[in-house]
Amino acid sequence: MVTPRKAAKRPESGGIPHLIKRLRHCEHMIIIIVVINTCYGWERGLVGVQFKPAPRGVRALISACLLVLWLSSLVAAAGIPAISTQQLRDQLGKANWVVVDTRLNDAFNGWKLEGVSRGGHIKGAVDFSARWLKVADKDKEAKLERALKVKGITPEKNVVLYDANGKDALEVAAYLQKNGFKNLYTYDVKEWAKDSRLPMESYPNYHLVVPAAWVKELIDSRNNGKPYRVFEVSWGKTSKEYDKGHIPGAVHLNTDDVEEAPVWNRLSDPRLEKFAADYGITADTTVVLYGGDPVAAYRVAAILKYMGVKDVRVLNGGYAAWTTAGYEQETKANEKAPVASFGAKVPVNRGYIVDPPEAKAILADKKGSKLVDIRSWDEFTGKISGYSYITAKGRPAGSVWGHDLADFRNIDLTMRNGAEIAAMWKEWGITPEQRVAFYCGTGWRAAEVLIYADVMGWKKIALYDGGWNEWSMSAGNPVETGEPKRK
Amino acid sequence: MTFHRRRSVASFLLLTCQVAALGLAVVLQYLSSRRMGVMRDLVFRRQVLEKTLLAPQIMTVYQFGLLLGAVVCLALLVRRAGAGQREAPASGLLGALVANLVALGLISLPAVERLLAYPVFVPAALIAVVLQYVKLLLWSVPVRQGRRGAAAAFGSGRPSGD
């Protein structure tokens, strides 16, 4: 273990000033309120229920225990040494060191947030966002443990946790300490970003998936006079989630307005033009899409990009990203604001979505192209169809497994680390030099993965819209089942 | 349990089945606007059944059969009323007449045909009519002869005449 003799002193780390600064954070105020209430009890509780204060001795004991627990977590986290920029440079890339970005996923992807002068992450760093620790998920602990393992964050390594706000790294440090990690260091990434000679990387098209702060700024500035629309995307003429609360100004977009039975493909090109005009979308409109589950937003995003909308954005992490950021929510429903026409001949980006002839051509080109299955392993091998309305089981003969959608998301529904995605695909012979078309059952899961591939800068990508549903409808299409032979 | 009570219980069970069949159709119609999977499944089922059980020729057969059933029930009712008999199974005949007419409406009305759960409404309506005929048969067995007739038809396990 390296002892940082000349460790850079972060003004925020260590000592009573830092502890006092942390008192401002809400979660610690809540603990103080609990302690006070435990001592003095409640005179009136909920309707019809009255809580009586506990006996004095018990109250004192409980308060003392809570205070000790809280202080110990702060002290333990505050005691983590900082590492200097030079030392970090020296250790970067070594097998027994791992550098971890604890900021928001958006910052890791490339967005300049929290005053950092350059966007993106330190080259070679992995991500483990402090926000993941706060997600409400019934399998949270198992998922976080799996993430640590996959990213190579293990107790025997030296772990450098970096952030830009002095808080995220300490939160992750406290979590890691509880899981037996000892060799922890913190680092302020602003120092690294200031020096342009130090390598940072971001995804080529990180701007496609946006943080909540960007959407807030867009709405507040009204996009500086340029046209924009915000849509909450989900299935149905009405949406309970939309009614409960949505981004101010957002309009509900029903996915049935972009696709049709029985294949559930996108509408025909003339009908897509009409759909866009009805929803007030032109080729020059900045369109922001989001949903409770972001998959519907990605589905529409892929279709809008195919149509030729130049500026399509999806809120990274879905509506939860907006509510977690603490921004205002609106419950009043907003009406569509139609425009005269879409302003371009659909499709402008013809190759972004493909149909059976192109899918067959991709399958025929075994070396240069891949038809990638974004369904579960059981669906891919033909054990199940995955849908009550698709009876056939199996896959187009010659397609390869690209992993199920769950493998592309972090626990907070944000986009998974691009390097990990690329590694998953490389295992199945899927590389960016190839022409790659993604498909699933009816084009939803594959659309989300398509946008992620776009974010990562993959160029020759497409969505095979009809997916297994359309492919299996035609008796002449070759089909296979069972586990494929891995090369 | 007396024959009459057994008959009542059986009748109640048949009514429950009728309500369940139609209730299922109503529930699925309700869910079709709230769950995408339910909606897509109903669309798929309609697509499949339109080639078989819901084919236009088969639907004509259903409509003809229901109309015929309604006419027969009406004729029997009128005959009973004319002969001055007011006992069961006049109520059974009336129930069968109503069931036939309701089923005919459910499978023929354009408003119902447009519903997503139409492929469920049609079999539910036909099941309800068939069960109504079963109830009619049940109530057509006279009570006085019931004990002996019931023992033969329903197997009470008791010696007759007690």
Chai-1 contact restraints between the chains, C-beta under 6 A:
chainA,res_idxA,chainB,res_idxB,connection_type,confidence,min_distance_angstrom,max_distance_angstrom,comment,restraint_id
A,W235,B,M36,contact,1.0,0.0,6.0,A-B,restraint_1
A,A261,B,V43,contact,1.0,0.0,6.0,A-B,restraint_2
A,P262,B,Q47,contact,1.0,0.0,6.0,A-B,restraint_3
A,S388,B,D41,contact,1.0,0.0,6.0,A-B,restraint_4
A,Y389,B,R40,contact,1.0,0.0,6.0,A-B,restraint_5
A,Y389,B,D41,contact,1.0,0.0,6.0,A-B,restraint_6
A,Y389,B,F44,contact,1.0,0.0,6.0,A-B,restraint_7
